[in-house]
Protein backbone atom coordinates (compact mmCIF):
# COMPACT_ATOMS: atom_id res chain seq x y z
CA UNK A 1 0.00 0.00 0.00
CA UNK A 2 2.89 2.33 0.75
CA UNK A 3 4.21 1.84 -2.78
CA UNK A 4 0.79 2.59 -4.29
CA UNK A 5 0.56 5.85 -2.37
CA UNK A 6 4.11 6.77 -3.39
CA UNK A 7 3.13 6.24 -7.03
CA UNK A 8 0.14 8.55 -6.61
CA UNK A 9 2.33 11.22 -5.03
CA UNK A 10 4.79 10.98 -7.91
CA UNK A 11 2.15 11.12 -10.62
CA UNK A 12 0.10 14.01 -9.11
CA UNK A 13 -3.08 12.98 -10.98
CA UNK A 14 -5.81 15.48 -11.87
CA UNK A 15 -8.55 12.87 -12.26
CA UNK A 16 -9.28 9.86 -10.06
CA UNK A 17 -11.41 6.92 -11.22
CA UNK A 18 -11.97 3.97 -8.94
CA UNK A 19 -14.10 1.47 -7.09
CA UNK A 20 -15.49 2.32 -3.61
CA UNK A 21 -12.51 0.67 -1.86
CA UNK A 22 -10.16 2.96 -3.77
CA UNK A 23 -12.03 5.98 -2.50
CA UNK A 24 -11.73 4.72 1.06
CA UNK A 25 -7.97 4.66 0.45
CA UNK A 26 -8.17 8.20 -0.92
CA UNK A 27 -10.08 9.49 2.11
CA UNK A 28 -7.72 7.81 4.59
CA UNK A 29 -4.65 9.17 2.79
CA UNK A 30 -5.96 12.47 1.47
CA UNK A 31 -2.55 14.16 1.34
CA UNK A 32 -1.35 11.78 -1.36
CA UNK A 33 -4.36 12.77 -3.50
CA UNK A 34 -4.14 16.56 -3.04
CA UNK A 35 -3.69 17.09 -6.78
CA UNK A 36 -7.01 15.43 -7.71
CA UNK A 37 -9.64 17.83 -9.08
CA UNK A 38 -12.25 15.42 -10.47
CA UNK A 39 -13.52 12.15 -8.98
CA UNK A 40 -15.39 9.40 -10.82
CA UNK A 41 -16.65 6.26 -9.12
CA UNK A 42 -17.43 3.02 -10.96
CA UNK A 43 -21.04 3.00 -9.71
CA UNK A 44 -23.36 5.12 -7.59
CA UNK A 45 -22.79 4.58 -3.88
CA UNK A 46 -24.59 6.04 -0.90
CA UNK A 47 -21.34 6.59 0.99
CA UNK A 48 -19.92 8.76 -1.81
CA UNK A 49 -22.90 10.80 -3.09
CA UNK A 50 -20.72 13.70 -4.23
CA UNK A 51 -18.69 11.60 -6.67
CA UNK A 52 -19.81 11.29 -10.28
CA UNK A 53 -20.88 7.81 -11.31
CA UNK A 54 -19.43 6.39 -14.52
CA UNK A 55 -22.77 4.68 -15.10
CA UNK A 56 -24.49 8.07 -14.96
CA UNK A 57 -22.14 9.43 -17.61
CA UNK A 58 -22.72 6.36 -19.78
CA UNK A 59 -26.51 6.65 -19.50
CA UNK A 60 -26.60 10.35 -20.17
CA UNK A 61 -24.32 10.75 -23.18
CA UNK A 62 -24.65 8.83 -26.44
CA UNK A 63 -22.36 11.10 -28.42
CA UNK A 64 -19.19 9.80 -30.01
CA UNK A 65 -15.91 10.29 -28.28
CA UNK A 66 -13.28 12.66 -29.57
CA UNK A 67 -9.58 12.26 -30.24
CA UNK A 68 -6.86 14.36 -28.69
CA UNK A 69 -3.84 14.64 -30.99
CA UNK A 70 -0.49 14.01 -29.32
CA UNK A 71 3.01 14.82 -30.49
CA UNK A 72 5.46 11.92 -30.79
CA UNK A 73 7.25 12.74 -27.51
CA UNK A 74 4.25 13.77 -25.38
CA UNK A 75 3.47 11.91 -22.17
CA UNK A 76 0.78 9.35 -22.99
CA UNK A 77 1.08 6.68 -20.30
CA UNK A 78 2.79 6.64 -16.94
CA UNK A 79 3.55 3.02 -16.07
CA UNK A 80 5.20 2.14 -12.77
CA UNK A 81 7.81 -0.54 -12.24
CA UNK A 82 6.89 -3.38 -9.89
CA UNK A 83 9.25 -2.26 -7.13
CA UNK A 84 10.59 -5.78 -6.65
CA UNK A 85 14.18 -4.49 -6.43
CA UNK A 86 13.53 -0.97 -5.14
CA UNK A 87 10.93 1.79 -4.99
CA UNK A 88 8.51 1.82 -7.98
CA UNK A 89 9.47 4.37 -10.63
CA UNK A 90 7.16 6.05 -13.13
CA UNK A 91 8.14 5.14 -16.71
CA UNK A 92 7.21 7.73 -19.33
CA UNK A 93 5.53 6.25 -22.40
CA UNK A 94 5.18 8.51 -25.44
CA UNK A 95 3.27 7.86 -28.69
CA UNK A 96 6.53 7.01 -30.45
CA UNK A 97 7.42 4.39 -27.80
CA UNK A 98 3.93 2.92 -27.87
CA UNK A 99 3.93 2.75 -31.67
CA UNK A 100 7.31 1.02 -31.55
CA UNK A 101 5.92 -1.51 -29.10
CA UNK A 102 2.89 -2.21 -31.30
CA UNK A 103 5.10 -2.65 -34.36
CA UNK A 104 7.36 -5.04 -32.45
CA UNK A 105 4.43 -7.14 -31.22
CA UNK A 106 2.89 -7.24 -34.69
CA UNK A 107 6.09 -8.28 -36.47
CA UNK A 108 7.38 -10.70 -33.81
CA UNK A 109 4.14 -12.64 -33.33
CA UNK A 110 2.37 -11.95 -36.66
CA UNK A 111 -0.68 -10.56 -34.87
CA UNK A 112 -3.77 -9.57 -36.90
CA UNK A 113 -7.31 -8.36 -36.08
CA UNK A 114 -8.42 -11.99 -36.42
CA UNK A 115 -6.48 -12.93 -33.29
CA UNK A 116 -8.07 -13.13 -29.83
CA UNK A 117 -6.09 -12.04 -26.76
CA UNK A 118 -6.51 -13.16 -23.15
CA UNK A 119 -4.25 -11.03 -20.93
CA UNK A 120 -3.63 -12.24 -17.39
CA UNK A 121 -2.92 -8.62 -16.37
CA UNK A 122 -5.99 -6.57 -17.47
CA UNK A 123 -4.07 -3.35 -18.19
CA UNK A 124 -2.25 -5.10 -21.04
CA UNK A 125 -5.40 -4.95 -23.17
CA UNK A 126 -4.32 -1.50 -24.37
CA UNK A 127 -1.75 -2.89 -26.78
CA UNK A 128 -3.76 -5.67 -28.37
CA UNK A 129 -6.88 -3.52 -28.66
CA UNK A 130 -4.82 -0.96 -30.57
CA UNK A 131 -3.81 -3.76 -32.95
CA UNK A 132 -7.51 -4.34 -33.66
CA UNK A 133 -7.65 -7.66 -31.80
CA UNK A 134 -10.59 -8.89 -29.76
CA UNK A 135 -9.86 -9.25 -26.06
CA UNK A 136 -11.20 -11.73 -23.52
CA UNK A 137 -10.93 -10.66 -19.86
CA UNK A 138 -10.54 -13.87 -17.83
CA UNK A 139 -12.19 -14.37 -14.41
CA UNK A 140 -8.98 -13.74 -12.47
CA UNK A 141 -8.49 -11.54 -9.42
CA UNK A 142 -5.54 -9.29 -10.43
CA UNK A 143 -4.54 -9.00 -6.76
CA UNK A 144 -4.34 -12.80 -6.39
CA UNK A 145 -3.88 -14.21 -9.89
CA UNK A 146 -2.70 -17.63 -8.69
CA UNK A 147 -5.99 -18.13 -6.82
CA UNK A 148 -7.81 -18.56 -10.15
CA UNK A 149 -9.51 -21.84 -11.05
CA UNK A 150 -7.42 -23.42 -13.86
CA UNK A 151 -10.42 -25.48 -14.99
CA UNK A 152 -12.42 -22.29 -15.58
CA UNK A 153 -9.55 -20.52 -17.37
CA UNK A 154 -8.92 -23.53 -19.62
CA UNK A 155 -12.60 -23.51 -20.60
CA UNK A 156 -12.49 -19.78 -21.35
CA UNK A 157 -9.45 -20.24 -23.60
CA UNK A 158 -11.14 -22.89 -25.72
CA UNK A 159 -14.69 -21.51 -25.67
CA UNK A 160 -13.54 -18.03 -26.75
CA UNK A 161 -10.99 -19.23 -29.29
CA UNK A 162 -8.03 -17.49 -27.63
CA UNK A 163 -5.02 -17.38 -29.95
CA UNK A 164 -2.65 -15.16 -27.94
CA UNK A 165 -1.96 -14.76 -24.23
CA UNK A 166 0.68 -13.30 -21.98
CA UNK A 167 1.11 -14.24 -18.34
CA UNK A 168 3.59 -15.18 -15.65
CA UNK A 169 4.89 -18.72 -15.05
CA UNK A 170 3.05 -18.73 -11.71
CA UNK A 171 -0.31 -18.43 -13.49
CA UNK A 172 0.30 -20.29 -16.74
CA UNK A 173 2.27 -22.97 -14.91
CA UNK A 174 -0.79 -23.74 -12.79
CA UNK A 175 -3.01 -23.83 -15.89
CA UNK A 176 -0.53 -26.08 -17.70
CA UNK A 177 -0.25 -28.58 -14.84
CA UNK A 178 -4.04 -28.87 -14.59
CA UNK A 179 -4.45 -29.15 -18.35
CA UNK A 180 -1.86 -31.91 -18.72
CA UNK A 181 -3.29 -33.84 -15.76
CA UNK A 182 -6.78 -33.70 -17.36
CA UNK A 183 -5.70 -34.24 -21.00
CA UNK A 184 -6.72 -30.71 -22.04
CA UNK A 185 -4.94 -28.67 -24.69
CA UNK A 186 -5.55 -25.43 -26.59
CA UNK A 187 -5.60 -26.18 -30.32
CA UNK A 188 -6.41 -22.59 -31.36
CA UNK A 189 -3.59 -21.01 -29.35
CA UNK A 190 -0.92 -19.62 -31.70
CA UNK A 191 1.35 -17.77 -29.28
CA UNK A 192 1.62 -18.26 -25.52
CA UNK A 193 4.01 -15.75 -23.92
CA UNK A 194 5.28 -16.64 -20.45
CA UNK A 195 7.46 -14.02 -18.74
CA UNK A 196 7.89 -11.97 -15.59
CA UNK A 197 10.27 -14.55 -14.11
CA UNK A 198 12.11 -17.62 -15.42
CA UNK A 199 10.06 -20.80 -15.88
CA UNK A 200 11.45 -24.12 -14.72
CA UNK A 201 12.44 -26.61 -17.40
CA UNK A 202 9.71 -28.92 -16.10
CA UNK A 203 7.08 -26.23 -16.68
CA UNK A 204 8.44 -25.41 -20.14
CA UNK A 205 8.01 -29.05 -21.13
CA UNK A 206 4.36 -28.84 -20.05
CA UNK A 207 3.75 -25.80 -22.24
CA UNK A 208 4.79 -27.81 -25.28
CA UNK A 209 1.96 -30.26 -24.56
CA UNK A 210 -0.85 -27.72 -24.21
CA UNK A 211 -0.23 -25.73 -27.43
CA UNK A 212 -0.05 -28.52 -30.03
CA UNK A 213 -0.65 -26.22 -33.01
CA UNK A 214 1.17 -23.13 -31.76
CA UNK A 215 4.27 -21.96 -29.96
CA UNK A 216 5.13 -20.82 -26.49
CA UNK A 217 7.68 -18.03 -26.01
CA UNK A 218 9.89 -16.90 -23.13
CA UNK A 219 10.58 -13.24 -23.93
CA UNK A 220 12.64 -10.76 -21.94
CA UNK A 221 11.45 -7.27 -21.20
CA UNK A 222 10.75 -4.72 -18.50
CA UNK A 223 8.36 -1.86 -17.87
CA UNK A 224 11.00 0.40 -19.43
CA UNK A 225 11.39 -1.73 -22.58
CA UNK A 226 9.36 -4.69 -23.77
CA UNK A 227 9.71 -7.00 -25.56
CA UNK A 228 13.43 -6.89 -26.30
CA UNK A 229 14.14 -10.60 -26.86
CA UNK A 230 12.20 -13.78 -27.44
CA UNK A 231 12.71 -17.46 -28.12
CA UNK A 232 9.97 -19.88 -29.14
CA UNK A 233 9.38 -23.55 -28.47
CA UNK A 234 10.67 -24.25 -31.99
CA UNK A 235 14.19 -23.60 -30.65
CA UNK A 236 13.79 -24.46 -26.97
CA UNK A 237 14.96 -28.05 -27.38
CA UNK A 238 16.24 -30.50 -24.78
CA UNK A 239 19.83 -29.32 -25.30
CA UNK A 240 18.88 -25.82 -24.14
CA UNK A 241 16.74 -27.11 -21.26
CA UNK A 242 19.57 -29.38 -20.11
CA UNK A 243 22.00 -26.47 -20.23
CA UNK A 244 19.60 -24.45 -18.10
CA UNK A 245 19.34 -27.25 -15.54
CA UNK A 246 23.14 -27.49 -15.46
CA UNK A 247 23.66 -23.88 -14.39
CA UNK A 248 23.81 -22.20 -17.80
CA UNK A 249 21.18 -19.60 -16.95
CA UNK A 250 17.79 -19.10 -18.62
CA UNK A 251 17.73 -18.71 -22.40
CA UNK A 252 15.60 -15.75 -23.55
CA UNK A 253 16.56 -15.88 -27.21
CA UNK A 254 17.66 -13.20 -29.62
CA UNK A 255 16.87 -9.46 -29.84
CA UNK A 256 13.50 -8.55 -31.34
CA UNK A 257 13.39 -6.68 -34.63
CA UNK A 258 15.25 -3.33 -34.74
CA UNK A 259 16.68 -3.75 -31.24
CA UNK A 260 20.36 -3.89 -30.32
CA UNK A 261 21.57 -5.57 -27.13
CA UNK A 262 25.01 -5.49 -25.53
CA UNK A 263 26.59 -6.77 -22.32
CA UNK A 264 28.63 -4.24 -20.37
CA UNK A 265 30.81 -4.55 -17.29
CA UNK A 266 28.79 -4.82 -14.09
CA UNK A 267 29.02 -1.64 -12.05
CA UNK A 268 26.84 0.53 -9.83
CA UNK A 269 28.50 3.67 -11.19
CA UNK A 270 26.81 6.00 -13.68
CA UNK A 271 27.68 5.38 -17.34
CA UNK A 272 26.73 8.64 -19.08
CA UNK A 273 27.98 7.79 -22.59
CA UNK A 274 28.18 4.48 -24.43
CA UNK A 275 31.81 5.26 -25.25
CA UNK A 276 32.55 4.98 -21.50
CA UNK A 277 30.96 1.53 -21.17
CA UNK A 278 33.04 -1.63 -21.12
CA UNK A 279 31.38 -3.76 -23.80
CA UNK A 280 31.97 -7.48 -23.16
CA UNK A 281 32.65 -10.33 -25.54
CA UNK A 282 30.64 -13.47 -26.25
CA UNK A 283 30.35 -15.69 -23.18
CA UNK A 284 31.20 -12.97 -20.66
CA UNK A 285 28.51 -12.19 -18.08
CA UNK A 286 27.58 -8.52 -17.84
CA UNK A 287 24.67 -6.14 -17.44
CA UNK A 288 22.19 -6.28 -20.32
CA UNK A 289 21.66 -2.94 -22.08
CA UNK A 290 19.35 -2.30 -25.04
CA UNK A 291 18.44 0.39 -27.53
CA UNK A 292 15.60 0.43 -30.04
CA UNK A 293 11.99 1.48 -30.68
CA UNK A 294 10.54 0.21 -27.37
CA UNK A 295 13.22 1.73 -25.11
CA UNK A 296 11.81 4.51 -22.94
CA UNK A 297 13.93 7.60 -22.36
CA UNK A 298 13.27 8.72 -18.79
CA UNK A 299 11.53 8.24 -15.48
CA UNK A 300 8.85 10.72 -14.52
CA UNK A 301 10.33 13.61 -12.49
CA UNK A 302 13.17 11.38 -11.28
CA UNK A 303 16.46 12.65 -12.64
CA UNK A 304 18.50 10.45 -10.31
CA UNK A 305 16.89 7.21 -11.54
CA UNK A 306 17.11 8.37 -15.15
CA UNK A 307 20.83 9.09 -14.78
CA UNK A 308 21.42 5.65 -13.24
CA UNK A 309 19.50 3.72 -15.91
CA UNK A 310 20.21 5.53 -19.19
CA UNK A 311 23.30 5.64 -21.40
CA UNK A 312 23.53 8.07 -24.32
CA UNK A 313 25.18 8.09 -27.70
CA UNK A 314 26.61 11.22 -29.29
CA UNK A 315 23.66 11.34 -31.71
CA UNK A 316 21.15 11.35 -28.83
CA UNK A 317 20.10 7.70 -29.01
CA UNK A 318 19.33 6.14 -25.62
CA UNK A 319 20.42 2.79 -24.19
CA UNK A 320 18.57 1.37 -21.19
CA UNK A 321 20.41 -0.46 -18.41
CA UNK A 322 18.00 -3.28 -17.56
CA UNK A 323 19.55 -4.25 -14.24
CA UNK A 324 19.58 -7.83 -15.53
CA UNK A 325 22.78 -9.79 -16.04
CA UNK A 326 23.45 -12.31 -18.78
CA UNK A 327 25.67 -13.33 -21.67
CA UNK A 328 25.64 -14.17 -25.38
CA UNK A 329 26.27 -17.74 -26.50
CA UNK A 330 28.01 -18.69 -29.73
CA UNK A 331 24.70 -18.59 -31.64
CA UNK A 332 23.80 -15.04 -30.65
CA UNK A 333 21.25 -16.11 -28.04
CA UNK A 334 21.00 -14.30 -24.71
CA UNK A 335 21.12 -16.20 -21.44
CA UNK A 336 19.56 -14.47 -18.44
CA UNK A 337 21.50 -15.09 -15.22
CA UNK A 338 19.46 -13.03 -12.76
CA UNK A 339 19.14 -9.49 -11.48
CA UNK A 340 22.21 -7.42 -10.71
CA UNK A 341 20.70 -6.72 -7.28
CA UNK A 342 20.48 -10.47 -6.62
CA UNK A 343 24.13 -11.36 -7.23
CA UNK A 344 25.72 -13.16 -4.28
CA UNK A 345 29.32 -13.47 -3.14
CA UNK A 346 31.35 -16.12 -1.38
CA UNK A 347 34.99 -15.33 -0.87
CA UNK A 348 36.27 -13.68 -4.05
CA UNK A 349 33.69 -15.33 -6.32
CA UNK A 350 30.37 -14.05 -7.61
CA UNK A 351 27.33 -16.30 -7.95
CA UNK A 352 24.30 -15.41 -10.09
CA UNK A 353 20.87 -16.22 -8.72
CA UNK A 354 19.21 -17.84 -11.75
CA UNK A 355 22.32 -19.78 -12.81
CA UNK A 356 22.64 -21.35 -9.36
CA UNK A 357 18.94 -21.84 -8.61
CA UNK A 358 18.28 -23.76 -11.82
CA UNK A 359 20.76 -26.43 -10.73
CA UNK A 360 18.38 -27.39 -7.88
CA UNK A 361 14.99 -26.72 -9.49
CA UNK A 362 14.44 -30.31 -10.67
CA UNK A 363 14.98 -32.01 -7.32
CA UNK A 364 12.14 -34.01 -5.79
CA UNK A 365 10.18 -32.31 -3.01
CA UNK A 366 11.19 -28.79 -4.08
CA UNK A 367 8.83 -26.25 -5.58
CA UNK A 368 11.20 -23.26 -5.79
CA UNK A 369 14.61 -22.24 -4.50
CA UNK A 370 16.26 -18.86 -3.93
CA UNK A 371 19.94 -18.05 -3.46
CA UNK A 372 20.72 -15.29 -0.94
CA UNK A 373 23.71 -13.86 0.90
CA UNK A 374 23.79 -13.86 4.69
CA UNK A 375 26.41 -13.11 7.33
CA UNK A 376 27.77 -16.07 9.29
CA UNK A 377 30.52 -15.64 11.86
CA UNK A 378 31.37 -12.29 10.34
CA UNK A 379 31.67 -13.64 6.79
CA UNK A 380 29.36 -13.32 3.81
CA UNK A 381 28.18 -16.81 2.80
CA UNK A 382 25.67 -18.45 0.47
CA UNK A 383 22.30 -19.65 1.74
CA UNK A 384 19.75 -21.58 -0.29
CA UNK A 385 16.11 -21.03 0.65
CA UNK A 386 13.72 -23.89 -0.14
CA UNK A 387 10.00 -23.71 -0.86
CA UNK A 388 9.01 -27.39 -0.45
CA UNK A 389 6.13 -28.96 -2.34
CA UNK A 390 4.56 -29.89 1.01
CA UNK A 391 4.12 -27.37 3.78
CA UNK A 392 4.52 -29.93 6.57
CA UNK A 393 7.40 -32.35 6.16
CA UNK A 394 8.96 -34.91 8.46
CA UNK A 395 12.57 -34.41 9.56
CA UNK A 396 13.48 -37.46 7.49
CA UNK A 397 11.97 -35.94 4.33
CA UNK A 398 13.80 -32.67 4.91
CA UNK A 399 17.12 -34.46 5.47
CA UNK A 400 16.62 -36.35 2.19
CA UNK A 401 16.19 -33.03 0.35
CA UNK A 402 19.26 -31.61 2.10
CA UNK A 403 21.30 -34.62 1.01
CA UNK A 404 20.18 -34.15 -2.60
CA UNK A 405 21.02 -30.44 -2.47
CA UNK A 406 24.49 -31.09 -1.08
CA UNK A 407 25.18 -33.58 -3.86
CA UNK A 408 24.18 -31.06 -6.52
CA UNK A 409 26.18 -28.31 -4.83
CA UNK A 410 29.28 -30.50 -4.84
CA UNK A 411 28.72 -31.47 -8.48
CA UNK A 412 28.62 -27.83 -9.58
CA UNK A 413 31.03 -26.54 -6.93
CA UNK A 414 28.59 -24.19 -5.25
CA UNK A 415 29.86 -23.48 -1.69
CA UNK A 416 26.56 -23.45 0.20
CA UNK A 417 26.80 -22.92 3.95
CA UNK A 418 23.12 -22.78 4.94
CA UNK A 419 19.98 -24.51 3.66
CA UNK A 420 16.72 -23.00 4.94
CA UNK A 421 13.22 -24.46 4.54
CA UNK A 422 10.53 -21.79 4.18
CA UNK A 423 7.32 -23.25 5.60
CA UNK A 424 5.08 -21.01 3.52
CA UNK A 425 5.13 -19.85 -0.08
CA UNK A 426 7.97 -17.51 -0.96
CA UNK A 427 7.21 -13.78 -0.82
CA UNK A 428 6.67 -12.63 -4.42
CA UNK A 429 5.84 -9.45 -6.30
CA UNK A 430 2.17 -8.49 -6.51
CA UNK A 431 2.14 -7.98 -10.28
CA UNK A 432 3.22 -11.35 -11.64
CA UNK A 433 3.25 -13.37 -8.40
CA UNK A 434 6.45 -14.87 -9.79
CA UNK A 435 9.40 -12.61 -8.92
CA UNK A 436 10.86 -13.88 -5.65
CA UNK A 437 11.57 -11.11 -3.15
CA UNK A 438 14.95 -12.42 -2.15
CA UNK A 439 15.77 -9.56 0.19
CA UNK A 440 12.89 -10.64 2.45
CA UNK A 441 14.11 -14.23 2.42
CA UNK A 442 17.64 -13.12 3.26
CA UNK A 443 16.32 -11.15 6.24
CA UNK A 444 14.27 -14.14 7.39
CA UNK A 445 17.27 -16.49 7.31
CA UNK A 446 19.50 -13.95 9.05
CA UNK A 447 16.92 -13.31 11.76
CA UNK A 448 16.36 -17.04 12.25
CA UNK A 449 20.08 -17.62 12.77
CA UNK A 450 20.60 -14.55 14.95
CA UNK A 451 17.62 -15.12 17.23
CA UNK A 452 17.88 -18.91 17.22
CA UNK A 453 14.37 -19.24 15.83
CA UNK A 454 13.05 -21.84 13.38
CA UNK A 455 16.00 -24.16 14.06
CA UNK A 456 14.03 -27.07 12.64
CA UNK A 457 14.15 -25.34 9.25
CA UNK A 458 17.82 -24.29 9.18
CA UNK A 459 20.58 -26.68 8.18
CA UNK A 460 24.27 -25.79 8.35
CA UNK A 461 26.25 -27.38 5.55
CA UNK A 462 29.86 -28.48 5.79
CA UNK A 463 31.20 -28.36 2.24
CA UNK A 464 34.81 -29.44 2.46
CA UNK A 465 37.04 -29.16 -0.59
CA UNK A 466 34.38 -27.33 -2.59
CA UNK A 467 36.01 -24.83 -4.93
CA UNK A 468 34.13 -21.82 -6.23
CA UNK A 469 32.72 -22.39 -9.70
N, C-alpha and C positions, 0 to 999 in steps of 0.2 A: 504493500500500500504506500509505503514511503517513496518508492521509486515512481509510482503512478503520479503522486502529488508533485514530485520533483519535475516530472515531464510536463505537467500542466503549468508549473511556474516558469519553466523554460520557454514554452510555446506562447504563453500570454494570449490565449484564445479570446476572440470577440464574441463567438457564438458557442453555446453549449447545448448539445442534443444528447439525451440519455433516457434510461429507464428510471423508475422511481428510486431504486437503490443508489443510482449514481447521484441523484439529487440529495439524498441523505448524506452522501460523502461530501458533496459541495457545501451543504449547510454546516456540517461539522468541521470543515476545513476551509472556511470562507476566504481566508487570506490568500490561499493558493489560487482562488478563482476571481480575484479582484478585477481582472481585466475584462470579464464577461459582461457584455451589454445586452444580449438577447438569449433567452432560455426557451428551449423546445423540449417537451416531454413526449415519450412515445405514445402515451394515451392519457385521456383525462383522468385525473386522480383527485379525490377530495382533499388530500393532504396538501396538494400543490395547486390550488385553484388559480393562482396568478400566472402560472406557466402556460404557454400556448401549446395546445395539443397538436401533434402531427396529423392525427386523424381529422381534426377540425379543418386544418389547411387542405388536406386531401379532399374532403367533402365539399369545401366551399370554392374550389378553384379548378376548373376544367381546362384552363388555357394551357397552351404549349409552353414548355420551358424555353429559356433563352440561353444562348452561348455567351461566354465571356472570353474574348480573345486574349491569349497570353503570349508574351515574347518567349523565345527559346530558352532564356536563362532566368525566367521568373520563377519564384517559389510556387510550386503546385501541390506537392505533398510534403509533409513533415513526418517521417517515419523514424521511430525510436529503436535503437539497438536493444537487445534483450537484457543487457546488464549482467550477463552471466560471468563476465570477467572484469566488472567495474560498473560505475554508475551509467545508466542509460544515456545515450547521446542522441540528439535530434539530427537526423540525416536529411539534408536538403535535396529533394527531388525536383527537377525542372522538366519542362516539356521535352527538351532535347534528350535528357537521360531516360525519361519514360518511353519516348519513341525508340531509343536505342534498345531498351529492354524488350519492347514488343517485337522489334525486328529480329532480335536474337532468339526469342522464343519461337517465332514463326519459322525462321530458317533452320534452327536446330532440331525442332520436333515436327516440322511440316504441318503446323496447325492450320485449320481452315474453319469457316463458319459451320461446317457440317459436324465438327467435333463437339463433344459434350464434356464439360469439366466438372469435377467434384473436388473442390478444395477442402482440405481438413481445417485450414485456418480461413475463416470467412472473409477477412479483409483482402485475401488474394484474388477475389472475384474481379477486382478492378481490371487487372491485366487481360484475363481471358474474355471478359465482356467487351473490352475495347478491340479485341480481335474478331468480334462478331460471333463468338461461340455461345452456346447455351450453357447455363450453369445450374447444377443441382446442389442445393445446400443440404448436407447430410444432417441427420439428427444426432449431433455431437455437441456436448457442452464444451465451449472453447476453454473454460477454466479448468476442466478436468477431461481432456480428450481421451485419455486411456480408460475412462470409465464407460465408454460407449459399448454397445452390444454388437460384437462382430457379426453375429447372425443377421441383425437388422441392416448393418452397413453393406454386407455382401449382397443382400436382397436389393437394396437401393442401387448398387452398381449395375446389377444385371437388369433390373426392371426398367431403369432409366437409360440404359445403353451408354454408360459412361465410357469414354474413350481416352480420357486424360485425367490424371490426378497427381497432386503433390501432397506429401505428408511426411511426418517424421518416422524413423524406424520403430519408435515406441508404439505408434498407432498402427501403421501398416504391418508391423511385425505381428501384432496381436490378430489382425484380420487374416494375415497369411497363415498363421498357425491353426486358426479355427477352420479356414477354408480347406487346407490340406487334410486335416483330421476328418472333415466331413465330405471329402471328395467334391469340393466346389471350386470352380475356376471362373475366370472372367474373359470369355471369348471375344468380346467387343473391345476390350482394353487395348489401346495401341501403345500408350506411353505411361508408365508408372514411375514417377520421380520420387525417390526416397532420400531425404537429406535433412540437415539440422544437426546430425551427429552420425558418426560411422555406424554402419550395420555390421553385425557379426556375420562371418562366413556362413554359418548355419542358416541365418535368416535370409541371406542372399540366395541360397540354394532353394529356399521355399518360394521366393518371388518367381523364380523360373517356372515353377509348377503352376502358379495361378494365372499367368498371362501367356497362355499357349500360343496365341496368334499375334502377340505384341512384344514389347521390350520393356525391361525395367532399367532405370538409369540411377546412378549415384553421382549427382552433380556437386560442385563446390560453389559456394557463394556466400554472401553476407548481406546485411541490410544496406551496406554502402556500395555493393556491387554484386549483382546476381542476374543470371548464372555466368560464371567465368570459365568453368570446365564442365565436362561431362564424359561419362563412359557408359555404354549400354551393355546389356546382357549378351550381345553378340560377341563382345570381346572379353567379358568377365568370365574367363574359363577357369578350369581347376588349377592351372599353373599359377594364375594370379591369386586365387583364393588361398592356395597353399603358401605362397610367398607372404600373404598377409598374416596367416596363422603362424608363420615362422619369424615374425618380428620385422617384416619388411615395411610396415605402415599400411595405409588404406589407400588403394588406387582410386583416384577421382578423374582419371582420363586426361584428355588434351584440352587446350584452350578452345573456347567457343569462337565462332566466326568473328573476325576483326578485333580479337583481343590478344594482347601480348603479355606473357607472364615471365618473370625472372625470379631467381632466388638470390637474395643478398645476405651478407654477413649479419648474424643475429646481434643486435645491439638495442639498448634502450635509449640511445642518444638520438637527437634529431638528425634527419638526413634531408637538408633543404633541397639539394639538387641531385639529379640522377648521376651526374659526373662524380659526386662524392661517395656514391654507394659502391660497396665491394660486391660486384656481380660474381656469383659462384659458378663453377663448372658442373657438368653432368655428374650426378651421384653424390654431390656435396649437399648436406642439409643446411638450409637457410630459411630466412623469412620470405614468404610468398608475397610478391608485389605484382600489381596488374594495372594495365592501362587499356582503355578502349571505350566503346559507346555507353556501357552501363556503369562506368566508374563515376561516382559522385565526387563533387569537388570540395565540399566543406561541410562542417557541422554547424548547426544553427546557433549563432551568437556564442560560439565556443572556439576562440582563436587558439587556445592552448591545445585542445584536442585535434584541431585541424593541422596545426604545426607538427604534432607528433605523428599523424597518420598519413600526411601527404608529402609526396616528393615531386619536384617540378623539373621540366625540361626547359631549355633556353627558349623554345618556341611557345611556351605556355601550357603544353600538354601536362596532364596530371597523372601520376602513379599513386595507387592506394596501397598502403602497407596493411595487409590483412590481419596481422597478428598471428597468423597460422605459420607453422613451419613444415617444410617438406623438401622433396628433391625430384629431379628429373631422372628417369631411367634411360636406357640406351635406345628406346623407341619413342622418346618424346612425351611419355606419359608422366603425369605428376602423381607423386605418392605423398599423401597427407600424413604427418607424423604427430600432430597434436597442436595445441595452442602454445604460443611462446610463454604465456603466463603459467602454463602447466608443466614446464620443463623441471626436472628434478636432478639433483646432484648427489653423488656419493664419491667422496674423495675428490680426485681431479676430473672425474668423468661426468658427462651429461647424459641423462636418460630421458627419452621422449615418451610422453604418456601413451599415445596410441600405439606406437611401435612395441612397447613393453606389454601393454594390456592385452593386445591381440594374442600374445603367446599363451595366455591363460584362458582365453574366452571359450575354448572348446572343452574344458574339463568338466567332468560329471559333477552335478550338484551345485554348479555356479551359474548364476544368472548374469551378473556383471561384475567387473573388477575396476578398481581405480588406483592408480599409482600416485602417491603423495610423498612429500618430504616432511619429516618430523625431526625433532632434536632428541637425541638419546645420549646421555652421559656427556653432554656438551658438544656432541658431533651431529652433523646433519646426515641422516640415514634415509634409506628407502623403506616405505611401508606400503603394503598392498592391502587395500580394503576390499572385502568380499561381500557381495549381495547374494546370499545363497538362494537356491530355488525353493527351499522350505524355510519358513520363518523359525520353526522350532526344530532343532537338530540335537541328536544325542552327542555326547562327547566323542564317542567312537566315530560317528559320521564326520564330525568336524576334523578329527585327527587324520582321517583318510584323505580329506580334501587338502589338509596341510601337507601331508606326505606327497601328494600329486603335485602341489605347487612347488615344493622344494625341488622335486625332480626336474620340473620344467625350468626353474630358475638356474639350476646347475647346468642343464643342457645349453641354455643360452647365455650363461655367465652373467646373470642379473643378481647383484649382491643384496638381496632382500634381508632386512634385519627384523621386521615386524610384519605379521599377518593378522589382520583385524576383521572379525566377522561383524557385519552391520545387521542387527536383528530386523530392521525394517528396510523398506525400499530406500535406495539412495536419494538424497536431495537432488532435485533436477530443476531446470529452468521452467518457467510457467508458460512459455510460448510453445515449445516443441515437446516438453516433458521427456527430453532425451539427452540434453546436455548436462552432464554430471557436474554438480557444484563441488569441485574437489577441495576448495578452500574450507568448506564446512566439514568435510570428512577429515581433513588434516587436523582441524581444531578438535574434532571429536576424539581422534586417536590420541592426540597430545594430552588432552584433558583426562582421558581414561588412564593413561600411563602416569600422569602427574598426581592425580588424586586417588590412584589405586582403585578405580571403579571399573566395572565390566571386565574383571580379570578372566572370566570364563570365555570371553570373546577375543582376547589378545594372546597371540602366540609369539614368543621371541624365537628367532631363527638363528642357528649357528651355522654359518655358511663358510666352512674352512676351505681354503685354497680356491676360492671363487674369484677369478680375475674379472675386472670390468670389461664389458663388451665394447 
